[in-house]
Amino acid sequence: FLYSDEVQIGPETVMTTLYTAKKYAVPALEAHCVDFLTKHLRADNAFMLLTQARLFDEPQLASLCLDTIDKSTMDAISAEGFTDIDIDTLCAVLERDTLSIRESRLFGAVVRWAEAECQRQQLPVTFGNKQKVLGRALSLIRFPLMTIEEFAAGPAQSGILSDREVVNLFLHFTVNPKPKVDYIDRPRCCLRGKECSINRFQQVESRWGYSGTSDRIRYGFGNYLKERQKCGKKGRVLLNFCFLA
């Protein structure tokens, strides 16, 4: 390459070539490698490439990987490479406000990562060890964004949270004013499915045939969805505000 300015790069050799280019300070060869990786970036390899980009100090490639993860979060965390990332990369992703995934599914993926990390560290896969390897990553899960059903079915039974944390979060879901919890409640840019109730009618004719369900109107940023059912005597409307990346 130094004499001909030509190089043959493939999936099997690109990382070793990038390492060599970095080691011997050959920026043109380094640029070829980064360009190759960028062209082959997909949701199923985004976490693997993100780890390498952080390792080789390639901020532009890392940024593209994060953008891909934001747009296709579910596909990205379902890929095999997700459980191989290091704790710093995991935290960098969990800190983002732009992930397009429900928090309950994100929590499930984090639990999978914790189980893999326990095995890497040759630790028994116990509740305590999963909590230990997660460290500060656990505090980056936005439990308040879940529905109470999602929380009860997943995190509350996972054994990773303490009994006190589970109780505090259940109180956060069920009482007003909501007590403060030690977890972020800032929404991510994704479908949240939070509902607000308002009174619309004082009286409704019985011939409407109300069946007990509520009206629903759903608004989407970028995509507009509207679902409407017959309204009952209480005239209740449930509004779902959906932010879709």
LINBELLIN-V134770 format. One record per pair of residues at least 12 apart in sequence whose ideal C-beta (glycine too) atoms are under 10 Angstrom apart, sorted by the first residue. I is the first residue (numbers start at 1). GAP is how many residues later the second one is. D is the distance in whole Angstrom. If there is no record, write none. Layout:
i=I gap=GAP d=D
i=I gap=GAP d=D
This chain:
i=1 gap=16 d=9
i=1 gap=19 d=10
i=1 gap=20 d=9
i=1 gap=25 d=7
i=1 gap=27 d=8
i=1 gap=28 d=5
i=1 gap=31 d=8
i=2 gap=22 d=9
i=2 gap=24 d=7
i=2 gap=26 d=9
i=2 gap=27 d=8
i=5 gap=23 d=7
i=5 gap=24 d=9
i=5 gap=27 d=10
i=6 gap=26 d=10
i=7 gap=14 d=9
i=7 gap=19 d=10
i=7 gap=21 d=9
i=7 gap=22 d=6
i=7 gap=25 d=6
i=7 gap=26 d=9
i=7 gap=29 d=9
i=9 gap=20 d=9
i=9 gap=23 d=6
i=9 gap=24 d=6
i=9 gap=26 d=9
i=9 gap=27 d=5
i=9 gap=28 d=9
i=10 gap=26 d=8
i=11 gap=25 d=9
i=11 gap=26 d=10
i=11 gap=29 d=7
i=11 gap=34 d=9
i=13 gap=20 d=9
i=13 gap=23 d=10
i=14 gap=18 d=9
i=14 gap=19 d=5
i=14 gap=20 d=9
i=14 gap=22 d=5
i=14 gap=23 d=6
i=14 gap=26 d=8
i=14 gap=35 d=10
i=14 gap=38 d=9
i=15 gap=18 d=8
i=15 gap=22 d=9
i=15 gap=33 d=10
i=15 gap=34 d=9
i=15 gap=37 d=6
i=15 gap=40 d=9
i=15 gap=41 d=8
i=16 gap=17 d=10
i=17 gap=12 d=7
i=17 gap=13 d=9
i=17 gap=15 d=8
i=17 gap=16 d=5
i=17 gap=19 d=9
i=18 gap=12 d=6
i=18 gap=14 d=9
i=18 gap=15 d=4
i=18 gap=16 d=7
i=18 gap=18 d=9
i=18 gap=19 d=8
i=18 gap=34 d=8
i=18 gap=35 d=10
i=18 gap=37 d=10
i=18 gap=38 d=6
i=18 gap=40 d=8
i=18 gap=43 d=10
i=19 gap=14 d=9
i=19 gap=33 d=9
i=19 gap=36 d=9
i=19 gap=37 d=7
i=20 gap=13 d=9
i=21 gap=12 d=6
i=21 gap=13 d=9
i=21 gap=35 d=9
i=22 gap=33 d=10
i=22 gap=34 d=6
i=22 gap=35 d=8
i=22 gap=36 d=9
i=30 gap=26 d=8
i=30 gap=28 d=8
i=33 gap=23 d=9
i=33 gap=25 d=9
i=33 gap=28 d=9
i=34 gap=19 d=8
i=34 gap=22 d=9
i=34 gap=24 d=6
i=34 gap=26 d=7
i=34 gap=27 d=5
i=34 gap=30 d=10
i=35 gap=26 d=10
i=37 gap=12 d=6
i=37 gap=15 d=8
i=37 gap=16 d=8
i=37 gap=19 d=10
i=37 gap=21 d=8
i=37 gap=24 d=6
i=37 gap=27 d=9
i=37 gap=28 d=9
i=38 gap=15 d=10
i=38 gap=20 d=10
i=38 gap=22 d=8
i=38 gap=23 d=6
i=38 gap=26 d=6
i=38 gap=27 d=9
i=41 gap=12 d=10
i=41 gap=20 d=8
i=41 gap=23 d=6
i=41 gap=24 d=7
i=41 gap=26 d=9
i=41 gap=27 d=6
i=42 gap=26 d=7
i=42 gap=30 d=8
i=42 gap=33 d=9
i=42 gap=34 d=9
i=42 gap=37 d=9
i=43 gap=25 d=6
i=43 gap=26 d=7
i=43 gap=28 d=8
i=43 gap=29 d=4
i=43 gap=30 d=8
i=43 gap=31 d=9
i=43 gap=32 d=4
i=43 gap=33 d=5
i=43 gap=34 d=9
i=43 gap=35 d=9
i=43 gap=36 d=7
i=44 gap=24 d=10
i=44 gap=28 d=9
i=44 gap=31 d=6
i=44 gap=32 d=7
i=44 gap=34 d=8
i=44 gap=35 d=4
i=44 gap=36 d=8
i=44 gap=37 d=7
i=44 gap=38 d=9
i=45 gap=20 d=9
i=45 gap=23 d=9
i=45 gap=31 d=9
i=45 gap=34 d=7
i=45 gap=35 d=10
i=45 gap=36 d=6
i=46 gap=18 d=9
i=46 gap=19 d=5
i=46 gap=20 d=8
i=46 gap=21 d=9
i=46 gap=22 d=4
i=46 gap=23 d=5
i=46 gap=24 d=10
i=46 gap=25 d=9
i=46 gap=26 d=8
i=46 gap=27 d=10
i=46 gap=29 d=9
i=46 gap=30 d=5
i=46 gap=31 d=10
i=46 gap=33 d=8
i=46 gap=35 d=8
i=46 gap=36 d=9
i=46 gap=47 d=10
i=47 gap=18 d=8
i=47 gap=21 d=9
i=47 gap=22 d=7
i=47 gap=29 d=6
i=47 gap=30 d=8
i=47 gap=32 d=6
i=47 gap=33 d=9
i=47 gap=34 d=5
i=47 gap=35 d=5
i=47 gap=36 d=9
i=47 gap=37 d=7
i=47 gap=38 d=5
i=47 gap=42 d=7
i=47 gap=43 d=9
i=47 gap=46 d=8
i=47 gap=66 d=10
i=48 gap=17 d=9
i=48 gap=31 d=8
i=48 gap=32 d=9
i=48 gap=33 d=4
i=48 gap=34 d=9
i=48 gap=36 d=7
i=48 gap=37 d=8
i=49 gap=12 d=7
i=49 gap=13 d=8
i=49 gap=15 d=8
i=49 gap=16 d=5
i=49 gap=19 d=9
i=49 gap=32 d=8
i=50 gap=12 d=6
i=50 gap=13 d=10
i=50 gap=14 d=9
i=50 gap=15 d=4
i=50 gap=16 d=7
i=50 gap=18 d=9
i=50 gap=19 d=7
i=50 gap=26 d=9
i=50 gap=31 d=9
i=50 gap=32 d=10
i=50 gap=35 d=7
i=50 gap=39 d=6
i=50 gap=42 d=8
i=50 gap=43 d=8
i=51 gap=14 d=9
i=51 gap=30 d=8
i=51 gap=33 d=7
i=51 gap=34 d=5
i=51 gap=35 d=7
i=51 gap=37 d=9
i=51 gap=38 d=5
i=51 gap=39 d=10
i=52 gap=13 d=9
i=53 gap=12 d=6
i=53 gap=13 d=9
i=53 gap=36 d=10
i=54 gap=31 d=9
i=54 gap=32 d=8
i=54 gap=34 d=7
i=54 gap=35 d=6
i=54 gap=38 d=8
i=55 gap=31 d=9
i=55 gap=34 d=9
i=62 gap=27 d=9
i=62 gap=30 d=9
i=65 gap=24 d=10
i=65 gap=28 d=10
i=66 gap=26 d=8
i=66 gap=27 d=7
i=66 gap=30 d=7
i=66 gap=32 d=8
i=66 gap=33 d=10
i=67 gap=31 d=8
i=69 gap=13 d=9
i=69 gap=24 d=6
i=69 gap=27 d=8
i=69 gap=29 d=9
i=69 gap=30 d=7
i=69 gap=31 d=9
i=69 gap=32 d=10
i=70 gap=23 d=9
i=70 gap=26 d=7
i=70 gap=27 d=9
i=70 gap=28 d=4
i=70 gap=29 d=6
i=70 gap=30 d=6
i=70 gap=31 d=10
i=70 gap=118 d=9
i=70 gap=119 d=8
i=70 gap=120 d=9
i=70 gap=175 d=6
i=71 gap=27 d=9
i=71 gap=28 d=10
i=71 gap=29 d=7
i=71 gap=174 d=6
i=72 gap=28 d=8
i=72 gap=29 d=9
i=72 gap=173 d=10
i=73 gap=20 d=9
i=73 gap=23 d=9
i=73 gap=25 d=9
i=73 gap=26 d=5
i=73 gap=27 d=5
i=73 gap=28 d=4
i=73 gap=29 d=10
i=73 gap=32 d=9
i=73 gap=33 d=8
i=73 gap=36 d=9
i=73 gap=115 d=9
i=73 gap=117 d=8
i=73 gap=172 d=8
i=74 gap=25 d=10
i=74 gap=26 d=8
i=74 gap=27 d=5
i=74 gap=28 d=9
i=74 gap=31 d=7
i=74 gap=32 d=9
i=74 gap=35 d=9
i=74 gap=116 d=10
i=75 gap=26 d=10
i=76 gap=17 d=9
i=76 gap=23 d=9
i=76 gap=24 d=10
i=76 gap=25 d=9
i=76 gap=33 d=9
i=77 gap=16 d=9
i=77 gap=22 d=9
i=77 gap=24 d=7
i=77 gap=28 d=8
i=77 gap=29 d=7
i=77 gap=31 d=9
i=77 gap=32 d=4
i=77 gap=33 d=9
i=77 gap=35 d=8
i=77 gap=36 d=9
i=78 gap=27 d=9
i=78 gap=31 d=8
i=78 gap=34 d=10
i=82 gap=27 d=7
i=82 gap=28 d=10
i=82 gap=30 d=8
i=82 gap=31 d=7
i=82 gap=34 d=9
i=83 gap=26 d=8
i=83 gap=29 d=6
i=83 gap=30 d=5
i=83 gap=31 d=9
i=83 gap=32 d=8
i=83 gap=33 d=4
i=83 gap=34 d=8
i=83 gap=36 d=9
i=83 gap=37 d=9
i=84 gap=29 d=9
i=84 gap=32 d=7
i=84 gap=33 d=10
i=84 gap=36 d=9
i=85 gap=28 d=7
i=85 gap=31 d=10
i=85 gap=32 d=10
i=86 gap=31 d=9
i=86 gap=34 d=10
i=87 gap=26 d=9
i=87 gap=27 d=10
i=87 gap=30 d=7
i=87 gap=46 d=8
i=87 gap=47 d=8
i=87 gap=48 d=7
i=87 gap=49 d=8
i=87 gap=50 d=6
i=88 gap=49 d=9
i=90 gap=19 d=10
i=90 gap=20 d=7
i=90 gap=23 d=6
i=90 gap=24 d=9
i=90 gap=27 d=9
i=90 gap=44 d=8
i=90 gap=45 d=10
i=90 gap=46 d=10
i=90 gap=47 d=5
i=90 gap=50 d=9
i=91 gap=43 d=10
i=91 gap=44 d=8
i=91 gap=45 d=6
i=91 gap=46 d=5
i=91 gap=48 d=9
i=91 gap=49 d=6
i=92 gap=45 d=10
i=92 gap=48 d=10
i=93 gap=13 d=9
i=93 gap=16 d=10
i=93 gap=17 d=10
i=93 gap=44 d=9
i=93 gap=47 d=9
i=94 gap=12 d=8
i=94 gap=15 d=10
i=94 gap=16 d=7
i=94 gap=40 d=10
i=94 gap=42 d=9
i=94 gap=43 d=6
i=94 gap=44 d=9
i=94 gap=45 d=9
i=94 gap=46 d=4
i=94 gap=47 d=7
i=94 gap=48 d=9
i=94 gap=90 d=10
i=95 gap=42 d=10
i=95 gap=45 d=6
i=95 gap=89 d=9
i=96 gap=44 d=9
i=96 gap=92 d=8
i=96 gap=93 d=9
i=97 gap=45 d=10
i=97 gap=87 d=9
i=97 gap=89 d=7
i=97 gap=90 d=8
i=97 gap=91 d=5
i=97 gap=92 d=6
i=97 gap=93 d=10
i=98 gap=90 d=7
i=98 gap=91 d=5
i=98 gap=92 d=8
i=98 gap=147 d=6
i=99 gap=43 d=10
i=99 gap=89 d=5
i=99 gap=90 d=8
i=99 gap=91 d=6
i=99 gap=146 d=8
i=100 gap=88 d=8
i=100 gap=89 d=7
i=100 gap=90 d=5
i=100 gap=91 d=8
i=100 gap=143 d=9
i=100 gap=144 d=7
i=100 gap=145 d=4
i=101 gap=87 d=8
i=101 gap=89 d=6
i=101 gap=90 d=9
i=101 gap=144 d=9
i=102 gap=43 d=8
i=102 gap=44 d=8
i=102 gap=45 d=9
i=102 gap=48 d=7
i=102 gap=86 d=9
i=102 gap=88 d=7
i=102 gap=89 d=7
i=102 gap=90 d=8
i=102 gap=91 d=8
i=103 gap=38 d=7
i=103 gap=39 d=5
i=103 gap=40 d=7
i=103 gap=41 d=9
i=103 gap=42 d=4
i=103 gap=43 d=5
i=103 gap=44 d=9
i=103 gap=47 d=7
i=103 gap=48 d=9
i=103 gap=51 d=10
i=103 gap=52 d=9
i=103 gap=80 d=10
i=103 gap=84 d=10
i=103 gap=85 d=7
i=103 gap=87 d=9
i=103 gap=89 d=9
i=104 gap=37 d=10
i=104 gap=39 d=9
i=104 gap=41 d=9
i=104 gap=42 d=5
i=104 gap=43 d=8
i=104 gap=45 d=9
i=104 gap=46 d=4
i=104 gap=47 d=8
i=104 gap=49 d=8
i=104 gap=50 d=5
i=104 gap=51 d=8
i=105 gap=41 d=10
i=105 gap=45 d=9
i=105 gap=49 d=9
i=106 gap=34 d=10
i=106 gap=35 d=7
i=106 gap=36 d=8
i=106 gap=39 d=9
i=106 gap=40 d=10
i=106 gap=82 d=9
i=106 gap=84 d=9
i=107 gap=31 d=9
i=107 gap=34 d=5
i=107 gap=35 d=9
i=107 gap=36 d=8
i=107 gap=39 d=8
i=107 gap=43 d=9
i=107 gap=44 d=9
i=107 gap=47 d=6
i=107 gap=48 d=6
i=107 gap=51 d=8
i=107 gap=53 d=9
i=108 gap=46 d=7
i=108 gap=47 d=9
i=108 gap=50 d=9
i=110 gap=20 d=9
i=110 gap=24 d=7
i=110 gap=27 d=7
i=110 gap=28 d=8
i=110 gap=30 d=9
i=110 gap=31 d=6
i=110 gap=48 d=10
i=110 gap=50 d=9
i=111 gap=19 d=7
i=111 gap=23 d=9
i=111 gap=30 d=10
i=111 gap=43 d=8
i=111 gap=44 d=9
i=111 gap=47 d=6
i=111 gap=48 d=10
i=111 gap=49 d=7
i=113 gap=17 d=9
i=113 gap=20 d=9
i=113 gap=21 d=8
i=113 gap=24 d=8
i=114 gap=13 d=10
i=114 gap=15 d=8
i=114 gap=16 d=4
i=114 gap=17 d=8
i=114 gap=18 d=9
i=114 gap=19 d=5
i=114 gap=20 d=5
i=114 gap=21 d=10
i=114 gap=23 d=8
i=114 gap=24 d=9
i=114 gap=44 d=10
i=114 gap=46 d=8
i=115 gap=14 d=9
i=115 gap=15 d=7
i=115 gap=18 d=9
i=116 gap=17 d=9
i=117 gap=12 d=9
i=117 gap=13 d=8
i=117 gap=15 d=9
i=117 gap=16 d=4
i=117 gap=17 d=8
i=117 gap=18 d=10
i=117 gap=20 d=10
i=118 gap=12 d=6
i=118 gap=14 d=8
i=118 gap=15 d=6
i=118 gap=16 d=10
i=119 gap=14 d=10
i=120 gap=13 d=9
i=121 gap=12 d=7
i=126 gap=33 d=8
i=127 gap=31 d=7
i=127 gap=32 d=3
i=127 gap=33 d=6
i=127 gap=34 d=9
i=128 gap=31 d=8
i=128 gap=32 d=9
i=130 gap=28 d=8
i=130 gap=29 d=8
i=130 gap=30 d=6
i=131 gap=27 d=9
i=131 gap=28 d=8
i=131 gap=29 d=5
i=131 gap=30 d=8
i=131 gap=31 d=9
i=134 gap=26 d=7
i=138 gap=17 d=10
i=138 gap=22 d=7
i=138 gap=23 d=8
i=138 gap=27 d=10
i=138 gap=45 d=9
i=139 gap=43 d=7
i=139 gap=44 d=7
i=139 gap=45 d=8
i=140 gap=43 d=9
i=140 gap=44 d=7
i=141 gap=14 d=8
i=141 gap=19 d=9
i=141 gap=20 d=10
i=141 gap=42 d=7
i=141 gap=43 d=8
i=142 gap=41 d=6
i=142 gap=42 d=5
i=142 gap=43 d=6
i=142 gap=44 d=7
i=142 gap=45 d=8
i=142 gap=46 d=7
i=143 gap=12 d=6
i=143 gap=13 d=9
i=143 gap=18 d=8
i=143 gap=22 d=9
i=143 gap=23 d=10
i=143 gap=25 d=10
i=143 gap=26 d=5
i=143 gap=29 d=8
i=143 gap=30 d=9
i=143 gap=38 d=7
i=143 gap=39 d=10
i=143 gap=40 d=5
i=143 gap=41 d=9
i=143 gap=42 d=9
i=144 gap=25 d=7
i=144 gap=28 d=6
i=144 gap=29 d=8
i=144 gap=34 d=8
i=144 gap=37 d=6
i=144 gap=39 d=6
i=144 gap=40 d=8
i=144 gap=41 d=4
i=144 gap=42 d=9
i=144 gap=43 d=9
i=145 gap=38 d=9
i=145 gap=39 d=8
i=145 gap=40 d=7
i=145 gap=41 d=8
i=145 gap=42 d=6
i=145 gap=43 d=7
i=145 gap=45 d=9
i=145 gap=47 d=6
i=145 gap=48 d=9
i=145 gap=49 d=8
i=146 gap=23 d=9
i=146 gap=27 d=8
i=146 gap=46 d=9
i=146 gap=47 d=10
i=147 gap=26 d=8
i=147 gap=45 d=9
i=147 gap=46 d=7
i=147 gap=47 d=8
i=147 gap=48 d=9
i=148 gap=21 d=9
i=148 gap=22 d=7
i=148 gap=24 d=9
i=148 gap=25 d=4
i=148 gap=26 d=7
i=149 gap=24 d=10
i=150 gap=23 d=10
i=150 gap=43 d=9
i=151 gap=15 d=9
i=151 gap=18 d=6
i=151 gap=19 d=8
i=151 gap=21 d=9
i=151 gap=22 d=7
i=152 gap=14 d=9
i=152 gap=17 d=10
i=152 gap=18 d=8
i=152 gap=21 d=9
i=155 gap=14 d=8
i=156 gap=13 d=8
i=156 gap=14 d=7
i=161 gap=22 d=10
i=165 gap=16 d=8
i=165 gap=17 d=8
i=165 gap=18 d=9
i=168 gap=12 d=9
i=168 gap=13 d=5
i=168 gap=14 d=8
i=168 gap=15 d=9
i=169 gap=12 d=6
i=169 gap=13 d=10
i=169 gap=14 d=7
i=172 gap=13 d=8
i=187 gap=54 d=9
i=187 gap=56 d=7
i=188 gap=55 d=8
i=188 gap=57 d=9
i=189 gap=32 d=8
i=189 gap=33 d=10
i=189 gap=54 d=5
i=189 gap=55 d=8
i=189 gap=56 d=5
i=190 gap=52 d=8
i=190 gap=53 d=6
i=190 gap=54 d=7
i=190 gap=55 d=6
i=191 gap=27 d=9
i=191 gap=29 d=8
i=191 gap=49 d=9
i=191 gap=50 d=10
i=191 gap=51 d=5
i=191 gap=52 d=7
i=191 gap=53 d=6
i=191 gap=54 d=9
i=192 gap=48 d=8
i=192 gap=49 d=7
i=192 gap=50 d=7
i=192 gap=51 d=7
i=193 gap=25 d=9
i=193 gap=47 d=6
i=193 gap=48 d=9
i=193 gap=49 d=7
i=194 gap=44 d=10
i=194 gap=45 d=9
i=194 gap=46 d=7
i=194 gap=47 d=6
i=194 gap=48 d=9
i=195 gap=19 d=9
i=195 gap=21 d=8
i=195 gap=23 d=10
i=195 gap=42 d=10
i=195 gap=43 d=5
i=195 gap=44 d=7
i=195 gap=45 d=6
i=195 gap=46 d=9
i=196 gap=41 d=9
i=196 gap=42 d=7
i=196 gap=43 d=5
i=196 gap=44 d=9
i=196 gap=45 d=8
i=197 gap=17 d=8
i=197 gap=37 d=9
i=197 gap=39 d=6
i=197 gap=40 d=7
i=197 gap=41 d=6
i=197 gap=42 d=8
i=198 gap=17 d=10
i=198 gap=37 d=9
i=198 gap=38 d=7
i=198 gap=39 d=5
i=198 gap=40 d=9
i=198 gap=41 d=7
i=199 gap=35 d=7
i=199 gap=36 d=6
i=199 gap=37 d=7
i=199 gap=38 d=8
i=200 gap=15 d=8
i=200 gap=31 d=7
i=200 gap=34 d=9
i=200 gap=35 d=4
i=200 gap=36 d=7
i=200 gap=37 d=5
i=201 gap=14 d=10
i=201 gap=30 d=7
i=201 gap=31 d=9
i=201 gap=32 d=8
i=201 gap=33 d=8
i=201 gap=34 d=3
i=201 gap=35 d=9
i=201 gap=36 d=9
i=202 gap=31 d=10
i=202 gap=32 d=10
i=202 gap=33 d=7
i=203 gap=30 d=8
i=203 gap=32 d=8
i=204 gap=26 d=9
i=204 gap=27 d=6
i=204 gap=28 d=7
i=204 gap=29 d=5
i=204 gap=30 d=8
i=204 gap=31 d=6
i=205 gap=28 d=10
i=206 gap=27 d=8
i=208 gap=22 d=5
i=208 gap=23 d=7
i=208 gap=24 d=8
i=208 gap=25 d=9
i=209 gap=21 d=7
i=209 gap=23 d=10
i=210 gap=19 d=9
i=210 gap=20 d=6
i=210 gap=21 d=7
i=210 gap=22 d=4
i=210 gap=23 d=6
i=210 gap=24 d=9
i=210 gap=25 d=10
i=211 gap=18 d=8
i=211 gap=19 d=7
i=211 gap=21 d=8
i=212 gap=20 d=7
i=213 gap=16 d=5
i=213 gap=17 d=8
i=213 gap=18 d=9
i=213 gap=19 d=8
i=213 gap=23 d=10
i=213 gap=25 d=10
i=214 gap=15 d=7
i=214 gap=16 d=10
i=214 gap=17 d=8
i=214 gap=18 d=7
i=214 gap=20 d=9
i=214 gap=21 d=10
i=214 gap=22 d=5
i=214 gap=23 d=7
i=214 gap=24 d=5
i=215 gap=12 d=9
i=215 gap=13 d=6
i=215 gap=14 d=6
i=215 gap=15 d=8
i=215 gap=16 d=5
i=215 gap=17 d=8
i=215 gap=20 d=8
i=215 gap=21 d=7
i=215 gap=22 d=4
i=215 gap=23 d=7
i=215 gap=24 d=9
i=216 gap=12 d=7
i=216 gap=13 d=6
i=216 gap=21 d=8
i=216 gap=22 d=5
i=216 gap=23 d=8
i=216 gap=24 d=7
i=217 gap=12 d=10
i=217 gap=20 d=6
i=217 gap=21 d=8
i=217 gap=22 d=6
i=217 gap=23 d=7
i=217 gap=24 d=10
i=218 gap=20 d=9
i=218 gap=21 d=8
i=218 gap=22 d=4
i=218 gap=23 d=8
i=218 gap=24 d=6
i=219 gap=20 d=7
i=219 gap=21 d=7
i=219 gap=22 d=6
i=219 gap=23 d=7
i=219 gap=24 d=9
i=220 gap=20 d=9
i=220 gap=21 d=9
i=220 gap=22 d=5
i=220 gap=23 d=8
i=220 gap=24 d=5
i=221 gap=20 d=9
i=221 gap=21 d=7
i=221 gap=22 d=5
i=221 gap=23 d=6
i=221 gap=24 d=9
i=222 gap=20 d=9
i=222 gap=21 d=8
i=222 gap=22 d=5
i=222 gap=23 d=8
i=223 gap=19 d=8
i=223 gap=21 d=5
i=224 gap=18 d=10
i=225 gap=15 d=9
i=225 gap=17 d=7
i=225 gap=19 d=9
i=227 gap=13 d=8
